[in-house]
């Protein structure tokens, strides 16, 4: 549909020249699909188009421009930002915490067993000392 001046509606004349709508090439659409997680601003800068044009074309092609992150540990793509401390996704971070807790629990069990052995040995020594005193009396 053309407006009264023969151009695309909403595209007025600026500086005596009429704005033209540049069609999207297959290379640009492929770039849009491959870099959708980078955000509209970055894609617009790379393709030399406006941010609105990128958003409109993404919506038209059914492409989400939501930012994504890839976990370096598991390779999963996630919409949630990676952990600042270790740079991993939430799942890998949880697995790491669980592994740390297991190690700590194991160390505590070993320490408790060692303390119990020491207590038994100390009690054995006290009993032997007590028996020796009774015999010497």
C-alpha positions in Angstrom: 0.0 0.0 0.0 1.5 3.4 -1.0 0.7 6.8 0.4 -0.2 9.9 -1.6 3.4 10.6 -2.5 3.8 7.1 -3.9 6.1 5.9 -1.1 5.7 3.4 1.7 3.3 4.7 4.5 5.2 6.2 7.4 8.3 6.9 5.4 8.2 10.6 4.7 10.6 12.7 2.7 13.7 14.0 4.5 16.0 16.5 3.0 14.2 16.2 -0.3 15.0 12.5 -0.7 12.5 9.8 0.0 13.6 6.9 2.3 13.6 3.5 0.7 13.1 0.2 2.4 16.0 -2.1 1.6 15.0 -5.7 1.3 16.6 -8.3 3.5 19.0 -10.7 1.8 19.2 -14.3 2.7 22.7 -13.7 4.0 21.4 -11.1 6.4 18.5 -13.3 7.6 21.0 -16.2 8.1 23.2 -13.8 10.1 20.1 -12.7 12.1 19.3 -16.4 12.9 22.9 -17.2 13.9 23.5 -14.2 16.1 20.0 -13.8 17.5 21.3 -14.1 21.1 23.6 -11.1 20.7 20.7 -8.7 20.8 19.2 -6.3 18.3 21.6 -3.5 18.8 24.7 -5.6 18.0 23.0 -7.2 14.9 21.9 -3.8 13.7 25.4 -2.5 14.0 26.9 -5.5 12.1 24.3 -5.3 9.3 24.1 -1.6 9.0 20.4 -1.5 9.7 18.3 0.2 12.4 17.5 -1.6 15.7 13.8 -1.4 14.9 14.3 -3.0 11.5 16.2 -5.9 13.1 13.4 -6.4 15.7 10.7 -6.2 13.0 12.5 -8.8 10.7 13.2 -11.1 13.7 9.5 -11.0 14.7 8.5 -11.6 11.1 10.8 -14.7 10.8 9.8 -16.0 14.3 13.3 -15.4 15.7 13.8 -14.6 19.4 16.3 -11.9 20.1 16.5 -12.8 23.8 20.1 -12.8 25.0 21.6 -16.2 25.5 24.7 -17.5 27.2 26.6 -20.7 26.6 28.1 -22.6 29.6 31.7 -23.4 29.0 31.5 -26.6 31.2 28.5 -28.4 29.7 27.9 -26.5 26.4 24.2 -25.8 27.2 22.6 -22.5 26.0 20.7 -20.7 28.7 18.7 -17.5 29.0 19.9 -16.9 32.5 23.3 -15.1 32.9 26.2 -17.3 33.9 27.5 -17.4 37.5 29.9 -14.6 38.1 32.2 -16.6 40.4 32.8 -19.6 38.1 31.3 -18.6 34.7 29.1 -21.7 34.6 25.3 -22.2 34.1 23.0 -22.6 37.1 22.9 -26.4 36.7 26.7 -26.9 36.6 27.0 -24.5 39.6 24.5 -26.6 41.5 26.3 -29.8 40.6 29.6 -28.3 41.8 28.0 -27.2 45.1 26.5 -30.7 45.7 29.9 -32.3 44.9 31.6 -29.9 47.4 28.9 -30.7 50.1 29.5 -34.5 49.5 33.2 -34.0 50.0 32.6 -32.0 53.2 30.2 -34.6 54.5 32.7 -37.4 53.8 35.5 -35.5 55.5 33.2 -34.9 58.6 32.3 -38.6 58.7 36.0 -39.5 58.6 36.8 -37.0 61.3 34.0 -38.4 63.5 35.3 -42.0 63.0 38.9 -40.8 63.8 37.6 -39.1 67.0 35.7 -42.2 68.0 38.8 -44.4 67.6 40.9 -41.9 69.6 38.2 -41.9 72.4 38.2 -45.7 72.5 42.0 -45.8 72.6 42.1 -43.2 75.4 39.4 -45.1 77.3 41.4 -48.3 76.9 44.5 -46.6 78.3 42.6 -45.2 81.3 41.1 -48.7 82.0 44.6 -50.3 81.8 46.0 -47.6 84.1 43.1 -48.2 86.6 43.7 -52.0 86.5 47.4 -51.5 87.1 46.7 -49.3 90.1 44.3 -52.0 91.6 46.9 -54.7 91.1 49.7 -52.7 92.7 47.6 -52.0 95.9 
